Amino acid sequence: MVCVPDRSQPPRPTKPLRRRSWLIGVSSLTLGAGLATLVSIALAAPSVPVPAPPSTAPPLTCSHIVAGPQTVSVAWGRIYQSPGCFFFSGPGTLGRDDQLGTSATLTNTPQHIELRFGAAAFSGQRSGERFSLTRRSRHEFSGVWVVDEFIDGRFEQIRRGEQTCRGVRAHYRYRECSGDGPCREGCTISGELSVTGM
């Protein structure tokens, strides 16, 4: 609401307003001096360190890759995918039918290696510290599609948090083909993964 002064009445004297302004100025100065005193006292008081809250996140740990079947932890990274595509299999939630997650079962022998994500199993030969694993699967989408996936890597020391364990560092590739014909360059995935014991 806007108040409109009555033009028929003579204007009121302005001295009380000036007096009130002077009183406000004095009050402001007094309040400002009080705040300055409080700030000076606070600055002069010694600071007390505040302890940091305890961390609720568990520390990253790992164990060495050993011979025989073993439950392992899989960390994915640097994943690149063809734009505008969906995929029948892939890391995390990329796969429509098969999802390669963060845990798997590794069977490791001097000659043979199998890395199994549930029903999706990669297998291949080991040569010293290096290995090559492959997986072929068939899927339906307006016909039959064939998917080839590859994991090529080597055994080396992997760091997890404050620990270093003997594990696997590898490269992952995905390609798909319509029918049983030769694969064409189209929808692909590439990425990296590291594997350690849990």
Secondary structure, 3 states (H helix, E strand, C coil): CCCCCCCCCCCCCCHHHHHHHHHHHHHHHHHHHHHHHHHHHHHHCCCCCCCCCCCCCCCCCCECCCCEEEEEEEEEEEEEECCCCCEEEEEHHHEEEEEECCEEEEEECCCEEEEEECCEEEEEEEECCEEEEEEEEEEECCCEEEEEEEEEEEEEEEEECCEEEEEEEEEEEEEEEECCCCCCCCCEEEEEEEEEEC
